[in-house]
Amino acid sequence: MPKRRKTFNPFYSLLVVLGVAFVITACSYGLVLLRSTRPMDAMRAGNAQNPLLQLMQRHGQTILFVELGVLLFATVGCITTDDYWERRSAARQADDESDVADKPSPEPITKE
């Protein structure tokens, strides 16, 4: 009996990419908030800021909420389509087993 392959839900890879992007955005937004609570450190460092931190300062909250909404959509998509991918894999497994059963078995070699 062949081993059953695990199903692959394409939403899983989407969730990984979106999760990593959300973590990076949340960390950079947290860094901006931390720097805003310590204005003396920012003044000592000079006015030149990283472009990512400037973007987070201006639009960070909006970017976080948009990413959170897309992450929520992908999570719901993953959960709702998981049953579909399982049934598809089971049907493919059943087709493979029926193909094996339909093949004629080789006749035994007998000595005459």
DSSP file (Angstrom, degrees, kcal/mol; ACC not computed):
  #  RESIDUE AA STRUCTURE BP1 BP2  ACC     N-H-->O    O-->H-N    N-H-->O    O-->H-N    TCO  KAPPA ALPHA  PHI   PSI    X-CA   Y-CA   Z-CA
    1    1 A M              0   0    0      0, 0.0     3,-0.1     0, 0.0     2,-0.0   0.000 360.0 360.0 360.0 123.1    0.0    0.0    0.0
    2    2 A P        -     0   0    0      0, 0.0     2,-0.1     0, 0.0    95,-0.0  -0.350 360.0-100.9 -70.7 150.7    1.6    3.3   -1.0
    3    3 A K        -     0   0    0      1,-0.1     2,-0.5    -2,-0.0     0, 0.0  -0.405  35.1-115.0 -68.7 145.4    2.0    6.0    1.5
    4    4 A R        -     0   0    0     -2,-0.1     2,-0.2    -3,-0.1    -1,-0.1  -0.715  29.6-131.7 -83.6 125.5   -0.6    8.8    1.5
    5    5 A R        -     0   0    0     -2,-0.5     2,-0.1    84,-0.1    88,-0.1  -0.483  23.6-108.9 -75.5 145.0    1.0   12.1    0.6
    6    6 A K        -     0   0    0     -2,-0.2     2,-0.1     1,-0.1    -1,-0.1  -0.448  36.8-112.3 -69.8 146.9    0.2   15.1    2.7
    7    7 A T        -     0   0    0     -2,-0.1     2,-0.5    -3,-0.1    -1,-0.1  -0.452  21.8-141.1 -78.9 154.7   -2.0   17.7    1.1
    8    8 A F        -     0   0    0     77,-0.1     3,-0.0    -2,-0.1    -1,-0.0  -0.965   9.1-163.2-120.7 115.7   -0.7   21.1    0.2
    9    9 A N    >>  -     0   0    0     -2,-0.5     3,-2.1     1,-0.1     4,-0.6  -0.877  13.8-147.5 -96.0 118.8   -2.9   24.1    0.7
   10   10 A P  H 3> S+     0   0    0      0, 0.0     4,-1.4     0, 0.0     3,-0.2   0.726  94.6  69.9 -62.9 -18.6   -1.5   27.0   -1.2
   11   11 A F  H 3> S+     0   0    0      1,-0.2     4,-2.5     2,-0.2     5,-0.2   0.768  87.1  67.9 -67.9 -22.7   -2.9   29.4    1.4
   12   12 A Y  H <> S+     0   0    0     -3,-2.1     4,-2.0     2,-0.2    -1,-0.2   0.946 101.8  43.4 -62.1 -48.0   -0.2   28.0    3.8
   13   13 A S  H  X S+     0   0    0     -4,-0.6     4,-2.1     1,-0.2    -1,-0.2   0.878 113.0  53.1 -66.8 -34.7    2.7   29.6    1.8
   14   14 A L  H  X S+     0   0    0     -4,-1.4     4,-2.6     1,-0.2     5,-0.2   0.902 107.7  51.8 -63.2 -40.2    0.7   32.8    1.5
   15   15 A L  H  X S+     0   0    0     -4,-2.5     4,-2.5     2,-0.2    -2,-0.2   0.879 108.0  51.4 -64.3 -37.6    0.3   32.8    5.2
   16   16 A V  H  X S+     0   0    0     -4,-2.0     4,-2.3     2,-0.2     5,-0.2   0.944 112.6  45.0 -64.5 -47.0    4.0   32.4    5.8
   17   17 A V  H  X S+     0   0    0     -4,-2.1     4,-2.2     1,-0.2    -2,-0.2   0.935 116.5  45.4 -63.0 -46.5    4.9   35.3    3.5
   18   18 A L  H  X S+     0   0    0     -4,-2.6     4,-2.4     1,-0.2    -1,-0.2   0.876 111.7  53.0 -66.1 -36.8    2.2   37.6    4.9
   19   19 A G  H  X S+     0   0    0     -4,-2.5     4,-2.3    -5,-0.2    -1,-0.2   0.914 109.8  47.3 -64.5 -43.1    3.2   36.6    8.5
   20   20 A V  H  X S+     0   0    0     -4,-2.3     4,-2.3     2,-0.2    -2,-0.2   0.916 112.6  49.6 -64.5 -42.6    6.8   37.5    7.9
   21   21 A A  H  X S+     0   0    0     -4,-2.2     4,-2.4     1,-0.2    -2,-0.2   0.899 111.0  50.0 -63.0 -39.6    5.9   40.8    6.3
   22   22 A F  H  X S+     0   0    0     -4,-2.4     4,-2.9     2,-0.2    -2,-0.2   0.902 109.9  50.2 -66.2 -40.4    3.6   41.6    9.2
   23   23 A V  H  X S+     0   0    0     -4,-2.3     4,-2.5     2,-0.2     5,-0.2   0.917 111.6  48.1 -64.3 -43.0    6.3   40.9   11.8
   24   24 A I  H  X S+     0   0    0     -4,-2.3     4,-2.3     2,-0.2    -2,-0.2   0.926 114.3  46.5 -63.4 -43.5    8.8   43.1   10.0
   25   25 A T  H  X S+     0   0    0     -4,-2.4     4,-2.4     1,-0.2    -2,-0.2   0.916 112.8  49.3 -64.5 -43.3    6.2   45.9    9.7
   26   26 A A  H  X S+     0   0    0     -4,-2.9     4,-2.3     1,-0.2    -2,-0.2   0.895 111.9  48.8 -65.5 -39.3    5.2   45.6   13.4
   27   27 A C  H  X S+     0   0    0     -4,-2.5     4,-2.1     2,-0.2    -1,-0.2   0.919 113.0  46.4 -66.3 -42.9    8.8   45.6   14.6
   28   28 A S  H  X S+     0   0    0     -4,-2.3     4,-1.9     2,-0.2    -2,-0.2   0.880 112.9  49.9 -69.0 -35.2    9.7   48.7   12.5
   29   29 A Y  H  X S+     0   0    0     -4,-2.4     4,-2.3     2,-0.2    -1,-0.2   0.900 110.1  51.1 -67.3 -38.9    6.6   50.4   13.7
   30   30 A G  H  X S+     0   0    0     -4,-2.3     4,-2.4     1,-0.2    -2,-0.2   0.875 107.7  53.2 -63.0 -37.3    7.5   49.5   17.3
   31   31 A L  H  X S+     0   0    0     -4,-2.1     4,-2.5     2,-0.2    -1,-0.2   0.896 107.8  50.6 -64.1 -40.3   11.0   51.0   16.7
   32   32 A V  H  X S+     0   0    0     -4,-1.9     4,-1.8     2,-0.2    -2,-0.2   0.918 111.5  48.0 -63.4 -42.7    9.4   54.2   15.5
   33   33 A L  H  X S+     0   0    0     -4,-2.3     4,-1.1     1,-0.2    -2,-0.2   0.894 111.5  50.5 -65.2 -38.6    7.2   54.4   18.6
   34   34 A L  H  X S+     0   0    0     -4,-2.4     4,-0.7     1,-0.2     3,-0.4   0.911 110.6  48.7 -65.2 -42.0   10.2   53.7   20.8
   35   35 A R  H  < S+     0   0    0     -4,-2.5     3,-0.4     1,-0.2     7,-0.3   0.820 106.9  56.9 -67.7 -29.6   12.3   56.4   19.1
   36   36 A S  H  < S+     0   0    0     -4,-1.8    -1,-0.2     1,-0.2    -2,-0.2   0.770 103.9  52.9 -73.9 -23.1    9.4   58.9   19.5
   37   37 A T  H  < S+     0   0    0     -4,-1.1    -1,-0.2    -3,-0.4    -2,-0.2   0.650 111.1  49.1 -82.8 -14.2    9.4   58.3   23.3
   38   38 A R    >X  +     0   0    0     -4,-0.7     4,-1.2    -3,-0.4     3,-0.5  -0.662  63.6 163.6-121.8  74.9   13.1   59.1   23.5
   39   39 A P  H 3> S+     0   0    0      0, 0.0     4,-2.1     0, 0.0     5,-0.2   0.776  71.2  63.6 -67.2 -24.8   13.5   62.3   21.5
   40   40 A M  H 3> S+     0   0    0      1,-0.2     4,-2.1     2,-0.2     5,-0.2   0.896 101.3  50.7 -67.0 -38.1   17.0   63.0   23.0
   41   41 A D  H <> S+     0   0    0     -3,-0.5     4,-1.7     1,-0.2    -1,-0.2   0.895 110.6  49.7 -64.5 -39.0   18.4   59.9   21.3
   42   42 A A  H  X S+     0   0    0     -4,-1.2     4,-0.8    -7,-0.3    -1,-0.2   0.875 109.7  50.7 -68.0 -36.7   16.9   61.0   18.0
   43   43 A M  H  < S+     0   0    0     -4,-2.1     3,-0.4     1,-0.2    -1,-0.2   0.878 109.9  50.3 -69.6 -35.8   18.4   64.4   18.3
   44   44 A R  H  < S+     0   0    0     -4,-2.1    -1,-0.2     1,-0.2    -2,-0.2   0.856 108.2  53.1 -68.0 -34.1   21.9   63.0   19.1
   45   45 A A  H  < S-     0   0    0     -4,-1.7    -1,-0.2     1,-0.2     3,-0.2   0.670 114.3-121.6 -75.4 -15.7   21.7   60.7   16.1
   46   46 A G     <  -     0   0    0     -4,-0.8    -1,-0.2    -3,-0.4    -2,-0.1  -0.335  29.8 -71.9  98.1 175.5   20.9   63.7   13.8
   47   47 A N  S    S+     0   0    0     -2,-0.1     2,-0.6    -3,-0.1    -1,-0.2   0.632  96.1 106.5 -84.6 -14.0   17.9   64.3   11.6
   48   48 A A        -     0   0    0     -3,-0.2     2,-0.3     1,-0.0     0, 0.0  -0.546  51.5-179.9 -71.8 116.0   18.9   61.7    9.0
   49   49 A Q        -     0   0    0     -2,-0.6    -2,-0.1     1,-0.0    -7,-0.0  -0.806  35.2 -95.1-115.1 157.7   16.5   58.9    9.4
   50   50 A N     >  -     0   0    0     -2,-0.3     4,-2.1     1,-0.1     5,-0.2  -0.455  32.4-127.1 -64.3 138.5   16.1   55.6    7.6
   51   51 A P  H  > S+     0   0    0      0, 0.0     4,-2.4     0, 0.0     5,-0.2   0.846 110.2  55.8 -60.0 -32.8   13.5   55.8    4.8
   52   52 A L  H  > S+     0   0    0      2,-0.2     4,-2.4     1,-0.2     5,-0.2   0.914 107.8  47.5 -64.8 -41.4   11.7   52.7    6.2
   53   53 A L  H  > S+     0   0    0      2,-0.2     4,-2.0     1,-0.2    -1,-0.2   0.864 110.6  51.9 -68.3 -35.1   11.4   54.5    9.6
   54   54 A Q  H  X S+     0   0    0     -4,-2.1     4,-1.9     2,-0.2    -2,-0.2   0.917 110.4  48.9 -64.8 -42.0   10.1   57.6    7.9
   55   55 A L  H  X S+     0   0    0     -4,-2.4     4,-3.2     1,-0.2     5,-0.3   0.915 111.9  48.7 -62.2 -42.6    7.5   55.6    6.0
   56   56 A M  H  X S+     0   0    0     -4,-2.4     4,-1.6     1,-0.2     5,-0.3   0.852 108.7  54.0 -66.7 -33.6    6.5   53.9    9.2
   57   57 A Q  H  < S+     0   0    0     -4,-2.0    -1,-0.2     2,-0.2    -2,-0.2   0.894 118.7  33.9 -67.2 -38.1    6.2   57.2   11.0
   58   58 A R  H  < S+     0   0    0     -4,-1.9    -2,-0.2    -5,-0.1    -3,-0.2   0.913 141.1   7.7 -83.0 -45.1    3.9   58.6    8.3
   59   59 A H  H  X S+     0   0    0     -4,-3.2     4,-2.4    -5,-0.2    -3,-0.2   0.188  88.6 114.9-127.3  15.7    1.8   55.5    7.3
   60   60 A G  H  X S+     0   0    0     -4,-1.6     4,-2.5    -5,-0.3     5,-0.2   0.884  78.2  49.2 -60.4 -44.5    2.8   52.8    9.7
   61   61 A Q  H  > S+     0   0    0     -5,-0.3     4,-2.1     2,-0.2    -1,-0.2   0.903 112.8  47.8 -65.0 -41.0   -0.6   52.4   11.4
   62   62 A T  H  > S+     0   0    0      2,-0.2     4,-2.3     1,-0.2    -1,-0.2   0.917 111.9  50.0 -65.0 -43.5   -2.4   52.2    8.0
   63   63 A I  H  X S+     0   0    0     -4,-2.4     4,-2.6     1,-0.2     5,-0.2   0.910 110.1  51.2 -62.5 -41.8    0.1   49.6    6.7
   64   64 A L  H  X S+     0   0    0     -4,-2.5     4,-2.4     1,-0.2    -1,-0.2   0.919 111.2  46.9 -61.7 -44.3   -0.3   47.5    9.8
   65   65 A F  H  X S+     0   0    0     -4,-2.1     4,-2.1     2,-0.2    -1,-0.2   0.881 112.8  49.1 -68.1 -36.8   -4.1   47.5    9.6
   66   66 A V  H  X S+     0   0    0     -4,-2.3     4,-2.4     2,-0.2     5,-0.2   0.941 113.1  46.8 -66.0 -46.2   -4.1   46.6    5.9
   67   67 A E  H  X S+     0   0    0     -4,-2.6     4,-2.5     1,-0.2    -2,-0.2   0.886 111.1  52.4 -62.6 -38.1   -1.6   43.8    6.5
   68   68 A L  H  X S+     0   0    0     -4,-2.4     4,-2.2    -5,-0.2    -1,-0.2   0.894 109.5  49.3 -64.5 -39.7   -3.7   42.5    9.4
   69   69 A G  H  X S+     0   0    0     -4,-2.1     4,-2.3     2,-0.2    -2,-0.2   0.907 112.6  46.5 -65.1 -42.2   -6.8   42.5    7.2
   70   70 A V  H  X S+     0   0    0     -4,-2.4     4,-2.5     2,-0.2    -2,-0.2   0.890 112.3  51.3 -67.4 -38.6   -5.0   40.6    4.4
   71   71 A L  H  X S+     0   0    0     -4,-2.5     4,-2.1     2,-0.2    -2,-0.2   0.889 110.1  49.5 -63.9 -39.7   -3.6   38.2    7.0
   72   72 A L  H  X S+     0   0    0     -4,-2.2     4,-2.4     2,-0.2    -2,-0.2   0.917 110.7  49.9 -64.1 -44.0   -7.1   37.6    8.4
   73   73 A F  H  X S+     0   0    0     -4,-2.3     4,-2.4     1,-0.2    -2,-0.2   0.917 111.9  47.8 -60.8 -44.4   -8.5   37.0    4.9
   74   74 A A  H  X S+     0   0    0     -4,-2.5     4,-2.3     2,-0.2    -1,-0.2   0.867 110.7  51.9 -66.7 -36.3   -5.7   34.5    4.1
   75   75 A T  H  X S+     0   0    0     -4,-2.1     4,-2.3     2,-0.2    -2,-0.2   0.932 111.5  45.7 -65.3 -45.9   -6.3   32.7    7.4
   76   76 A V  H  X S+     0   0    0     -4,-2.4     4,-2.7     1,-0.2     5,-0.2   0.902 112.8  51.6 -63.6 -40.4  -10.0   32.3    6.8
   77   77 A G  H  X S+     0   0    0     -4,-2.4     4,-1.9    -5,-0.2    -2,-0.2   0.894 109.8  49.7 -61.8 -40.0   -9.2   31.2    3.2
   78   78 A C  H  X S+     0   0    0     -4,-2.3     4,-0.8     2,-0.2    -2,-0.2   0.920 113.6  44.9 -64.7 -44.7   -6.8   28.6    4.6
   79   79 A I  H  < S+     0   0    0     -4,-2.3     4,-0.5     1,-0.2     3,-0.4   0.909 115.3  46.5 -67.8 -42.3   -9.3   27.2    7.1
   80   80 A T  H  < S+     0   0    0     -4,-2.7     4,-0.4     1,-0.2     3,-0.2   0.808 116.5  42.8 -74.6 -28.1  -12.3   27.1    4.7
   81   81 A T  H  X S+     0   0    0     -4,-1.9     4,-2.1    -5,-0.2    -1,-0.2   0.503  89.2  88.8 -95.2  -2.5  -10.4   25.5    1.8
   82   82 A D  H  X S+     0   0    0     -4,-0.8     4,-2.0    -3,-0.4    -1,-0.2   0.904  88.0  50.5 -61.2 -41.4   -8.5   22.9    4.0
   83   83 A D  H  > S+     0   0    0     -4,-0.5     4,-2.6    -3,-0.2    -1,-0.2   0.886 108.0  54.0 -63.4 -39.0  -11.4   20.4    3.7
   84   84 A Y  H  > S+     0   0    0     -4,-0.4     4,-2.4     1,-0.2    -2,-0.2   0.930 109.4  46.6 -60.4 -46.7  -11.4   20.8   -0.1
   85   85 A W  H  X S+     0   0    0     -4,-2.1     4,-2.0     2,-0.2    -1,-0.2   0.859 111.7  51.8 -67.2 -34.7   -7.7   20.0   -0.4
   86   86 A E  H  X S+     0   0    0     -4,-2.0     4,-2.4     2,-0.2    -2,-0.2   0.935 111.4  46.5 -65.1 -46.3   -8.1   17.0    1.9
   87   87 A R  H  X S+     0   0    0     -4,-2.6     4,-2.5     1,-0.2    -2,-0.2   0.890 111.5  52.2 -63.5 -38.5  -11.0   15.6   -0.2
   88   88 A R  H  X S+     0   0    0     -4,-2.4     4,-2.1    -5,-0.2    -1,-0.2   0.910 110.8  47.2 -64.1 -41.5   -9.0   16.2   -3.4
   89   89 A S  H  X S+     0   0    0     -4,-2.0     4,-2.3     2,-0.2    -2,-0.2   0.903 111.8  50.1 -66.5 -40.8   -6.1   14.3   -2.0
   90   90 A A  H  X S+     0   0    0     -4,-2.4     4,-2.4     2,-0.2    -2,-0.2   0.899 110.8  49.6 -65.0 -40.0   -8.3   11.4   -0.8
   91   91 A A  H  X S+     0   0    0     -4,-2.5     4,-2.3     2,-0.2    -1,-0.2   0.903 111.3  48.9 -65.1 -40.7   -9.9   11.2   -4.3
   92   92 A R  H  X S+     0   0    0     -4,-2.1     4,-2.2     2,-0.2    -2,-0.2   0.898 111.4  50.2 -64.7 -39.9   -6.5   11.2   -5.9
   93   93 A Q  H  X S+     0   0    0     -4,-2.3     4,-2.2     2,-0.2    -2,-0.2   0.905 110.4  49.7 -64.4 -41.5   -5.4    8.5   -3.5
   94   94 A A  H  X S+     0   0    0     -4,-2.4     4,-2.2     2,-0.2    -2,-0.2   0.888 110.1  50.9 -65.4 -38.9   -8.5    6.4   -4.3
   95   95 A D  H  X S+     0   0    0     -4,-2.3     4,-2.0     2,-0.2    -1,-0.2   0.906 109.9  50.1 -63.9 -41.3   -7.9    6.8   -8.0
   96   96 A D  H  X S+     0   0    0     -4,-2.2     4,-1.7     1,-0.2    -2,-0.2   0.903 111.6  48.1 -64.2 -40.7   -4.3    5.6   -7.6
   97   97 A E  H  X S+     0   0    0     -4,-2.2     4,-2.0     1,-0.2    -1,-0.2   0.874 110.7  50.7 -68.2 -36.8   -5.4    2.6   -5.6
   98   98 A S  H  X S+     0   0    0     -4,-2.2     4,-1.8     2,-0.2    -1,-0.2   0.850 107.7  54.1 -70.7 -32.0   -8.1    1.7   -8.2
   99   99 A D  H  X S+     0   0    0     -4,-2.0     4,-0.9     2,-0.2    -1,-0.2   0.893 109.2  48.2 -65.3 -39.1   -5.5    1.9  -11.0
  100  100 A V  H  < S+     0   0    0     -4,-1.7     3,-0.4     1,-0.2    -2,-0.2   0.893 112.0  49.1 -67.9 -39.2   -3.3   -0.5   -9.2
  101  101 A A  H  < S+     0   0    0     -4,-2.0    -2,-0.2     1,-0.2    -1,-0.2   0.807 107.9  55.0 -70.5 -29.8   -6.2   -2.9   -8.6
  102  102 A D  H  < S+     0   0    0     -4,-1.8    -1,-0.2    -5,-0.1    -2,-0.2   0.709  85.8  96.9 -77.6 -20.7   -7.3   -2.8  -12.2
  103  103 A K  S  < S-     0   0    0     -4,-0.9     2,-0.2    -3,-0.4    -3,-0.0  -0.473  83.1-115.2 -70.6 136.2   -3.9   -3.8  -13.6
  104  104 A P        -     0   0    0      0, 0.0    -1,-0.1     0, 0.0    -2,-0.1  -0.494  29.9-120.0 -70.6 140.2   -3.6   -7.5  -14.4
  105  105 A S        -     0   0    0     -2,-0.2     2,-0.1    -4,-0.1    -4,-0.0  -0.541  33.5-100.3 -78.8 146.8   -1.1   -9.3  -12.2
  106  106 A P        -     0   0    0      0, 0.0    -1,-0.1     0, 0.0     3,-0.1  -0.384  40.4-110.6 -67.2 143.8    1.7  -10.9  -14.0
  107  107 A E        -     0   0    0      1,-0.1     2,-0.0    -2,-0.1     3,-0.0  -0.504  36.1-105.5 -75.8 141.5    1.3  -14.7  -14.4
  108  108 A P        -     0   0    0      0, 0.0     2,-0.5     0, 0.0    -1,-0.1  -0.346  32.6-114.6 -66.8 146.9    3.6  -16.8  -12.4
  109  109 A I        -     0   0    0     -3,-0.1     2,-0.4    -2,-0.0     0, 0.0  -0.713  36.1-169.5 -84.4 124.9    6.5  -18.4  -14.2
  110  110 A T        -     0   0    0     -2,-0.5     2,-0.4    -3,-0.0    -3,-0.0  -0.897  20.4-125.5-116.6 146.5    6.1  -22.2  -14.2
  111  111 A K              0   0    0     -2,-0.4    -2,-0.0     1,-0.1     0, 0.0  -0.748 360.0 360.0 -88.8 133.6    8.6  -24.8  -15.3
  112  112 A E              0   0    0     -2,-0.4    -1,-0.1     0, 0.0    -2,-0.0   0.409 360.0 360.0-107.2 360.0    7.4  -27.2  -17.9
